[in-house]
Amino acid sequence: MDKFTSSISDFLISKTLKDTYAETNIENPEQRRKIAYLEAWVSIIGNIVLAIIKFIMGILVNSISLIADAVHTASDVLTSLVVIIGFKLAALPADEEHPHGHGR
C-alpha cells in the first residue's frame, strides 16, 4: 500500500472508528469486522457516486459504452454487500454445528 492510500485509510479509521483506531490490532475479530464494514460502506458510497457521474456523462455525450460502464460500476456495490453479509455471518456466536463460531 502506498503512502497516500495508507494515509487515507488511517484518516478514515481515525475519524469513524475512534475506539478501534486508538489500539489497532488486526488480529482482534471485532476491530477487523469494524474496519471491513467501513471499507464496504466507503466502497458502496464511492461506487454509487461514480456510477451516477458516469451515467450522467454517458447520457450527455451519448456514449453507450460509458452508460454500460456506469452499470458495471453500480454492480460492484453487490461485492461490497457480500463483504458486509459475510462479516455479519462470521460474527454469529458458536452453536451446535459451529462449536468454534461461524468465523472459523
C-alpha positions in Angstrom: 0.0 0.0 0.0 1.5 3.4 -1.0 1.8 6.3 1.4 -1.2 8.2 0.0 -3.6 5.2 0.3 -2.3 4.4 3.8 -2.9 8.0 4.9 -6.5 8.0 3.6 -7.2 4.6 5.3 -5.7 5.9 8.6 -7.7 9.1 8.3 -11.0 7.3 7.7 -10.4 4.8 10.5 -9.3 7.5 13.0 -12.4 9.7 12.2 -15.0 7.0 12.1 -13.8 4.2 14.4 -12.2 6.2 17.2 -12.3 3.4 19.7 -10.8 1.0 17.2 -8.0 3.3 16.0 -6.7 4.0 19.5 -5.3 0.5 19.7 -5.5 -1.0 16.3 -4.9 -4.8 16.4 -6.0 -6.5 13.2 -5.9 -9.9 15.0 -8.9 -8.7 17.0 -12.0 -10.0 15.2 -14.1 -7.1 16.5 -11.7 -4.5 15.1 -11.3 -6.4 11.9 -15.1 -6.5 11.5 -15.5 -2.8 12.1 -12.7 -2.0 9.5 -14.4 -4.3 7.0 -17.7 -2.6 7.5 -16.1 0.8 7.0 -14.4 -0.4 3.8 -17.6 -1.9 2.5 -19.6 1.3 3.1 -16.9 3.6 1.6 -16.9 1.3 -1.4 -20.7 1.3 -1.7 -20.9 5.1 -1.5 -17.9 5.6 -3.9 -19.3 3.2 -6.5 -22.8 4.7 -6.4 -21.4 8.3 -6.8 -19.1 7.1 -9.6 -21.9 5.2 -11.3 -24.1 8.3 -11.2 -21.4 10.5 -12.7 -20.6 8.0 -15.4 -24.3 7.6 -16.3 -25.0 11.3 -16.5 -21.8 11.9 -18.6 -22.9 8.9 -20.8 -26.3 10.5 -21.4 -24.8 13.9 -22.1 -22.2 12.7 -24.6 -24.5 10.0 -25.9 -22.0 7.2 -25.1 -23.4 3.7 -24.8 -20.0 2.4 -23.5 -19.9 5.0 -20.7 -23.5 4.1 -19.7 -22.6 0.4 -19.7 -19.6 1.2 -17.6 -21.9 3.0 -15.2 -24.0 -0.1 -14.9 -20.9 -2.2 -14.3 -19.7 0.2 -11.6 -23.1 0.1 -9.9 -22.9 -3.7 -9.9 -19.7 -3.5 -7.9 -22.0 -2.5 -5.0 -23.0 -6.1 -4.8 -19.5 -7.2 -4.0 -19.4 -4.8 -1.0 -22.8 -6.1 0.2 -21.3 -9.6 0.1 -18.5 -8.4 2.4 -21.0 -6.9 4.9 -23.1 -10.1 4.8 -20.0 -12.3 5.2 -18.7 -10.5 8.2 -22.2 -10.5 9.8 -22.4 -14.2 9.3 -18.9 -14.8 10.6 -19.8 -12.8 13.8 -22.6 -15.2 14.7 -21.9 -16.9 18.0 -20.9 -20.6 18.3 -23.7 -23.1 18.1 -24.0 -26.9 17.9 -22.9 -27.1 14.2 -20.2 -24.5 14.6 -18.6 -25.1 18.0 -15.7 -22.7 17.2 -18.0 -20.0 15.9 -19.0 -19.1 12.4 -15.8 -17.2 11.7 -13.7 -20.4 11.6 
